[in-house]
């Protein structure tokens, strides 16, 4: 029986369509951020008994773009790479970075990464 999948005809084409490890890491980070946002919304529901974390509250204070920048920074990417990924200038990334740090209450990218690792466990 023949398969209709491109991998059975051309393994190289199938390998080319596989996401890279960095793409997968970004997708996982995006899902984690979305989960944190949903948890923060659930905590706001009347009668919700989930405890609030200061990080979840701070995440609610971030704009959508600030959350995107925070997600990339939490993966250890530098400002130039984040700018390239998001199609914005390095100066804009640095501005978002400053606001993210202020709103979340961290002073460095290492602290931001540690905060995201702690809340994702």
FENHU-V654632 format. One record per residue. SS is DSSP state (a for helix, b for strand, c for the rest). BURIAL is # if it has 16 or more other C-alpha atoms within 10 Angstrom, else .. Layout:
ss:SS burial:BURIAL
ss:SS burial:BURIAL
This chain:
ss:c burial:.
ss:c burial:.
ss:c burial:.
ss:c burial:.
ss:c burial:.
ss:a burial:.
ss:a burial:.
ss:a burial:.
ss:a burial:.
ss:c burial:.
ss:a burial:.
ss:a burial:.
ss:a burial:.
ss:a burial:.
ss:a burial:.
ss:a burial:.
ss:a burial:.
ss:c burial:.
ss:c burial:.
ss:c burial:.
ss:a burial:.
ss:a burial:.
ss:a burial:.
ss:a burial:.
ss:a burial:.
ss:a burial:.
ss:a burial:.
ss:a burial:.
ss:a burial:#
ss:a burial:#
ss:a burial:.
ss:a burial:#
ss:a burial:#
ss:a burial:.
ss:a burial:.
ss:a burial:#
ss:a burial:#
ss:a burial:.
ss:a burial:.
ss:a burial:#
ss:a burial:.
ss:a burial:.
ss:a burial:#
ss:a burial:.
ss:c burial:.
ss:c burial:.
ss:c burial:.
ss:c burial:.
ss:c burial:.
ss:c burial:.
ss:c burial:.
ss:c burial:.
ss:c burial:.
ss:a burial:.
ss:a burial:#
ss:a burial:#
ss:a burial:#
ss:a burial:.
ss:a burial:#
ss:a burial:#
ss:a burial:.
ss:c burial:#
ss:c burial:.
ss:a burial:.
ss:a burial:.
ss:a burial:#
ss:a burial:#
ss:a burial:#
ss:a burial:#
ss:a burial:#
ss:a burial:#
ss:a burial:#
ss:a burial:#
ss:a burial:#
ss:c burial:#
ss:c burial:.
ss:c burial:.
ss:c burial:.
ss:a burial:#
ss:a burial:.
ss:a burial:.
ss:a burial:#
ss:a burial:#
ss:a burial:.
ss:a burial:.
ss:a burial:.
ss:c burial:.
ss:c burial:.
ss:c burial:.
ss:a burial:#
ss:a burial:.
ss:a burial:.
ss:a burial:#
ss:a burial:#
ss:a burial:.
ss:a burial:#
ss:a burial:#
ss:a burial:.
ss:a burial:#
ss:a burial:#
ss:a burial:#
ss:a burial:.
ss:a burial:#
ss:a burial:#
ss:c burial:.
ss:c burial:#
ss:c burial:.
ss:c burial:.
ss:a burial:#
ss:a burial:.
ss:a burial:.
ss:a burial:#
ss:a burial:#
ss:a burial:.
ss:a burial:#
ss:a burial:#
ss:a burial:.
ss:a burial:.
ss:a burial:.
ss:a burial:.
ss:c burial:.
